[in-house]
Amino acid sequence: MDDQDLIDLQKEVFDQDLQKSHITALKQIVINDDYDEAKAMKGFDFECFKSLMKKYIQKMKGQTCWKLLKHFEYDTNLSIKKQFWDDKSISEEVLCTARSFELTKSAI
């Protein structure tokens, strides 16, 4: 996610504007041993998102995490809502008995 994506996400999820200074602050939050500054400054990827969520949890910002997860179609069981991903191309029987699935690049 680039800076504009972050601005759009903030508006969609929290109905607030995100200033450039806040974006820089967000990027500084996720910089640690696992996620370096060069990666963070390029934009947010999934690893960065996970680091940010971890920081929110550590700071007791659970509601922020839930709002973001629900925006990305997760339910209260931390599962992606079936209607979001199920295009009926795989039978219910296969879905119930499968141990794993491989996602295409576009799905990821």
C-alpha positions in Angstrom: 0.0 0.0 0.0 1.4 3.3 -0.9 0.7 6.6 0.9 -2.5 7.3 -1.1 -3.8 3.8 -0.3 -3.2 4.6 3.4 -5.0 7.9 3.1 -8.0 6.1 1.4 -8.0 3.3 4.0 -8.1 5.8 6.9 -11.0 7.6 5.3 -12.9 4.4 4.6 -12.4 2.7 7.9 -12.2 5.6 10.4 -13.8 8.5 8.4 -10.9 10.7 9.2 -8.3 12.4 7.0 -4.7 11.1 7.3 -2.0 13.8 7.0 1.5 13.0 5.5 3.0 13.6 8.9 0.8 10.8 10.3 1.8 8.5 7.5 5.5 9.0 8.4 4.6 8.4 12.1 2.8 5.1 11.2 5.9 4.0 9.2 8.1 4.8 12.2 5.9 2.7 14.4 6.5 -0.5 12.4 10.3 -0.1 12.1 12.0 -2.7 14.2 14.3 -5.7 14.0 11.8 -7.6 11.7 10.8 -4.7 9.5 13.5 -2.2 8.4 13.2 1.5 7.5 13.8 1.0 3.8 10.8 -1.4 3.4 8.5 0.8 5.5 9.3 4.0 3.5 8.4 2.2 0.3 4.9 1.4 1.6 2.9 -1.1 3.6 2.9 -4.7 2.6 1.4 -7.6 4.5 4.4 -8.0 6.9 4.2 -4.3 7.7 0.5 -4.6 8.3 1.1 -7.5 10.7 3.7 -5.4 12.6 1.4 -2.5 12.8 -1.4 -4.7 14.2 1.0 -6.2 16.8 1.9 -2.7 17.9 -1.7 -1.7 18.2 -2.4 -4.8 20.3 0.6 -4.1 22.6 -0.7 -0.5 23.1 -4.2 -1.9 24.0 -5.8 -0.5 20.8 -7.9 -3.6 20.2 -10.8 -1.6 18.7 -8.5 -0.2 16.0 -7.4 -3.8 15.1 -11.0 -5.0 14.9 -12.1 -2.1 12.8 -9.3 -2.8 10.3 -9.9 -6.6 10.3 -13.6 -6.1 9.7 -12.9 -3.7 6.9 -10.9 -6.5 5.2 -13.9 -8.9 5.7 -12.8 -10.8 8.7 -15.4 -11.9 11.2 -15.2 -12.2 15.0 -13.6 -15.7 14.6 -10.8 -14.2 12.6 -12.0 -15.9 9.5 -12.6 -14.2 6.2 -16.4 -14.1 5.6 -17.4 -16.9 3.3 -19.5 -14.7 1.0 -16.3 -12.6 0.4 -14.2 -15.4 -1.1 -16.7 -18.2 -2.1 -17.5 -17.9 -5.8 -19.1 -21.4 -5.7 -16.4 -22.8 -7.9 -15.5 -25.4 -5.3 -18.1 -27.7 -3.9 -19.1 -27.5 -0.3 -17.9 -31.1 0.2 -14.4 -30.2 -1.0 -14.3 -27.1 1.2 -15.3 -29.1 4.3 -12.8 -31.9 3.8 -9.8 -29.9 2.4 -6.8 -29.4 4.7 -5.3 -26.5 2.8 -5.7 -24.4 -0.3 -3.2 -22.6 -2.5 -4.0 -19.0 -3.4 -3.2 -17.5 -6.8 -1.1 -14.3 -6.9 -4.2 -12.2 -7.6 -6.0 -13.7 -4.5 -3.1 -12.9 -2.3 
